[in-house]
Amino acid sequence: MTQEAASLLGHFALGYLAVLAAPGPNVLAIGMLATLRGVRGVLPFLIGIAAGAGALAFGMLVAFATVAEGTEAERIARAFGGALLLLVALRVMRAPRPPVPGDLQGGEPTPRDGLLNGLAGFCTAATNPITGAYFVAQFLGPLGDARIAPFAVPLAAVQALAFGVFVASVFAQPGARRFALARHRAICVIAGSALLVLALGMLMPALTA
Protein backbone atom coordinates (compact mmCIF):
# COMPACT_ATOMS: atom_id res chain seq x y z
CA MET A 1 0.00 0.00 0.00
CA THR A 2 1.36 3.41 -0.98
CA GLN A 3 1.86 6.31 1.41
CA GLU A 4 -0.97 8.19 -0.29
CA ALA A 5 -3.36 5.27 0.17
CA ALA A 6 -2.36 4.91 3.83
CA SER A 7 -2.96 8.65 4.31
CA LEU A 8 -6.44 8.44 2.76
CA LEU A 9 -7.37 5.50 4.97
CA GLY A 10 -5.96 7.35 7.96
CA HIS A 11 -8.22 10.32 7.24
CA PHE A 12 -11.15 7.93 6.82
CA ALA A 13 -10.40 6.33 10.20
CA LEU A 14 -10.03 9.73 11.89
CA GLY A 15 -13.39 10.92 10.61
CA TYR A 16 -15.10 7.66 11.52
CA LEU A 17 -13.64 7.94 15.01
CA ALA A 18 -15.38 11.31 15.34
CA VAL A 19 -18.64 9.67 14.21
CA LEU A 20 -18.21 6.86 16.74
CA ALA A 21 -17.31 9.27 19.54
CA ALA A 22 -20.47 11.36 19.13
CA PRO A 23 -22.72 10.46 22.09
CA GLY A 24 -25.84 8.68 20.95
CA PRO A 25 -27.97 5.55 21.46
CA ASN A 26 -25.12 3.16 20.57
CA VAL A 27 -22.68 4.64 23.06
CA LEU A 28 -25.35 4.80 25.75
CA ALA A 29 -26.42 1.18 25.18
CA ILE A 30 -22.81 -0.02 25.30
CA GLY A 31 -22.20 1.97 28.46
CA MET A 32 -25.31 0.74 30.26
CA LEU A 33 -24.71 -2.91 29.36
CA ALA A 34 -21.08 -2.62 30.43
CA THR A 35 -22.11 -1.00 33.71
CA LEU A 36 -24.51 -3.86 34.43
CA ARG A 37 -22.61 -6.84 33.03
CA GLY A 38 -19.01 -5.80 32.40
CA VAL A 39 -17.09 -5.90 29.14
CA ARG A 40 -17.69 -9.62 28.53
CA GLY A 41 -21.43 -9.19 28.93
CA VAL A 42 -21.61 -6.52 26.22
CA LEU A 43 -19.27 -8.31 23.78
CA PRO A 44 -22.07 -9.87 21.62
CA PHE A 45 -23.57 -6.41 21.14
CA LEU A 46 -20.15 -5.02 20.17
CA ILE A 47 -19.56 -7.81 17.65
CA GLY A 48 -22.98 -7.11 16.16
CA ILE A 49 -22.18 -3.41 15.84
CA ALA A 50 -18.85 -4.19 14.15
CA ALA A 51 -20.52 -6.55 11.68
CA GLY A 52 -23.28 -4.03 10.99
CA ALA A 53 -20.78 -1.23 10.39
CA GLY A 54 -18.83 -3.43 7.99
CA ALA A 55 -22.00 -4.40 6.14
CA LEU A 56 -23.08 -0.77 5.85
CA ALA A 57 -19.64 0.25 4.58
CA PHE A 58 -19.70 -2.53 1.99
CA GLY A 59 -23.16 -1.50 0.82
CA MET A 60 -22.11 2.12 0.43
CA LEU A 61 -18.91 1.03 -1.34
CA VAL A 62 -20.83 -1.00 -3.91
CA ALA A 63 -23.34 1.78 -4.41
CA PHE A 64 -21.08 4.81 -4.66
CA ALA A 65 -17.39 3.97 -5.27
CA THR A 66 -17.76 3.95 -9.07
CA VAL A 67 -16.90 7.52 -10.09
CA ALA A 68 -13.78 7.81 -12.25
CA GLU A 69 -11.00 9.89 -10.70
CA GLY A 70 -10.00 13.18 -12.33
CA THR A 71 -13.26 13.68 -14.21
CA GLU A 72 -15.90 16.38 -13.91
CA ALA A 73 -18.20 13.77 -12.40
CA GLU A 74 -15.57 13.07 -9.73
CA ARG A 75 -15.34 16.78 -8.86
CA ILE A 76 -19.12 17.04 -8.55
CA ALA A 77 -19.26 13.86 -6.49
CA ARG A 78 -16.54 15.18 -4.17
CA ALA A 79 -18.47 18.43 -3.69
CA PHE A 80 -21.65 16.49 -2.96
CA GLY A 81 -19.82 14.22 -0.54
CA GLY A 82 -18.29 17.22 1.24
CA ALA A 83 -21.69 18.87 1.58
CA LEU A 84 -23.13 15.63 2.93
CA LEU A 85 -20.30 15.36 5.45
CA LEU A 86 -20.94 18.97 6.47
CA LEU A 87 -24.55 18.08 7.26
CA VAL A 88 -23.34 15.10 9.29
CA ALA A 89 -21.03 17.40 11.27
CA LEU A 90 -23.86 19.82 12.04
CA ARG A 91 -26.15 16.97 13.05
CA VAL A 92 -23.54 15.54 15.41
CA MET A 93 -22.99 18.97 17.00
CA ARG A 94 -26.73 19.37 17.63
CA ALA A 95 -27.41 15.79 18.74
CA PRO A 96 -29.76 15.77 21.76
CA ARG A 97 -28.73 14.13 24.98
CA PRO A 98 -29.93 10.50 24.74
CA PRO A 99 -32.54 9.43 27.28
CA VAL A 100 -31.47 7.06 30.02
CA PRO A 101 -33.84 4.08 30.18
CA GLY A 102 -34.54 2.81 33.64
CA ASP A 103 -35.80 -0.71 32.95
CA LEU A 104 -32.52 -2.54 32.28
CA GLN A 105 -31.82 -5.35 34.67
CA GLY A 106 -28.52 -6.88 35.61
CA GLY A 107 -27.70 -10.55 35.95
CA GLU A 108 -25.81 -13.11 33.94
CA PRO A 109 -26.66 -13.01 30.22
CA THR A 110 -27.95 -16.25 28.68
CA PRO A 111 -26.92 -17.54 25.21
CA ARG A 112 -30.27 -16.30 23.94
CA ASP A 113 -29.50 -12.84 25.36
CA GLY A 114 -26.16 -12.89 23.56
CA LEU A 115 -27.79 -13.74 20.23
CA LEU A 116 -30.44 -11.06 20.62
CA ASN A 117 -27.87 -8.47 21.65
CA GLY A 118 -25.71 -9.37 18.65
CA LEU A 119 -28.65 -9.00 16.25
CA ALA A 120 -29.64 -5.74 17.91
CA GLY A 121 -26.12 -4.39 17.52
CA PHE A 122 -25.97 -5.43 13.86
CA CYS A 123 -29.32 -3.86 12.96
CA THR A 124 -28.54 -0.67 14.86
CA ALA A 125 -25.19 -0.15 13.14
CA ALA A 126 -26.35 -1.23 9.69
CA THR A 127 -29.21 1.30 9.72
CA ASN A 128 -27.39 4.21 11.38
CA PRO A 129 -28.09 7.25 9.16
CA ILE A 130 -25.11 9.30 10.40
CA THR A 131 -22.66 6.46 9.77
CA GLY A 132 -24.25 5.79 6.39
CA ALA A 133 -23.97 9.44 5.39
CA TYR A 134 -20.33 9.50 6.43
CA PHE A 135 -19.52 6.41 4.35
CA VAL A 136 -21.33 7.87 1.34
CA ALA A 137 -19.35 11.10 1.67
CA GLN A 138 -16.08 9.18 1.80
CA PHE A 139 -16.83 6.85 -1.12
CA LEU A 140 -17.96 9.77 -3.25
CA GLY A 141 -14.94 11.81 -2.26
CA PRO A 142 -11.49 10.82 -0.95
CA LEU A 143 -12.05 7.08 -1.31
CA GLY A 144 -13.60 7.26 -4.75
CA ASP A 145 -10.63 5.28 -6.08
CA ALA A 146 -11.92 1.69 -6.07
CA ARG A 147 -8.38 0.33 -5.55
CA ILE A 148 -8.25 1.95 -2.12
CA ALA A 149 -11.88 1.96 -1.01
CA PRO A 150 -12.29 -1.79 -0.27
CA PHE A 151 -9.77 -1.52 2.57
CA ALA A 152 -12.19 0.83 4.35
CA VAL A 153 -14.76 -1.95 4.84
CA PRO A 154 -12.76 -4.17 7.25
CA LEU A 155 -11.19 -1.03 8.74
CA ALA A 156 -14.63 0.27 9.68
CA ALA A 157 -15.59 -3.05 11.30
CA VAL A 158 -12.36 -3.33 13.29
CA GLN A 159 -12.53 0.30 14.35
CA ALA A 160 -16.15 -0.02 15.49
CA LEU A 161 -15.27 -3.09 17.55
CA ALA A 162 -12.16 -1.51 19.09
CA PHE A 163 -14.01 1.69 19.99
CA GLY A 164 -16.87 -0.33 21.46
CA VAL A 165 -14.49 -2.30 23.67
CA PHE A 166 -12.90 0.97 24.78
CA VAL A 167 -16.27 2.51 25.66
CA ALA A 168 -17.34 -0.64 27.49
CA SER A 169 -14.09 -0.70 29.48
CA VAL A 170 -14.54 2.93 30.50
CA PHE A 171 -18.23 2.66 31.33
CA ALA A 172 -17.67 -0.48 33.38
CA GLN A 173 -16.00 1.79 35.94
CA PRO A 174 -18.26 3.40 38.59
CA GLY A 175 -19.36 6.93 37.71
CA ALA A 176 -17.99 6.93 34.16
CA ARG A 177 -21.38 6.89 32.44
CA ARG A 178 -22.62 9.76 34.60
CA PHE A 179 -19.46 11.75 33.79
CA ALA A 180 -19.89 11.28 30.02
CA LEU A 181 -23.58 12.17 30.04
CA ALA A 182 -22.89 15.33 32.03
CA ARG A 183 -20.48 16.46 29.30
CA HIS A 184 -22.63 15.36 26.38
CA ARG A 185 -22.74 18.75 24.63
CA ALA A 186 -18.98 19.34 24.79
CA ILE A 187 -18.26 15.89 23.35
CA CYS A 188 -20.76 16.48 20.53
CA VAL A 189 -19.16 19.82 19.65
CA ILE A 190 -15.65 18.33 19.59
CA ALA A 191 -16.71 15.36 17.43
CA GLY A 192 -18.76 17.56 15.11
CA SER A 193 -15.89 20.05 14.74
CA ALA A 194 -13.54 17.26 13.65
CA LEU A 195 -16.03 16.22 10.96
CA LEU A 196 -16.46 19.86 9.94
CA VAL A 197 -12.73 20.16 9.27
CA LEU A 198 -12.84 17.04 7.09
CA ALA A 199 -15.87 18.36 5.22
CA LEU A 200 -14.15 21.65 4.45
CA GLY A 201 -11.08 19.72 3.30
CA MET A 202 -13.26 17.93 0.75
CA LEU A 203 -15.21 20.98 -0.36
CA MET A 204 -12.39 23.46 -0.93
CA PRO A 205 -10.55 21.52 -3.71
CA ALA A 206 -13.83 20.62 -5.40
CA LEU A 207 -15.10 24.21 -5.41
CA THR A 208 -11.81 25.81 -6.49
CA ALA A 209 -10.94 23.33 -9.25
Secondary structure as GFF3:
##gff-version 3
##sequence-region A 1 209
A	DSSP	alpha_helix	3	21	.	.	.	ID=ss1
A	DSSP	alpha_helix	25	64	.	.	.	ID=ss2
A	DSSP	alpha_helix	72	93	.	.	.	ID=ss3
A	DSSP	alpha_helix	111	126	.	.	.	ID=ss4
A	DSSP	alpha_helix	129	140	.	.	.	ID=ss5
A	DSSP	three_ten_helix	149	151	.	.	.	ID=ss6
A	DSSP	alpha_helix	152	171	.	.	.	ID=ss7
A	DSSP	alpha_helix	176	182	.	.	.	ID=ss8
A	DSSP	alpha_helix	184	208	.	.	.	ID=ss9
###
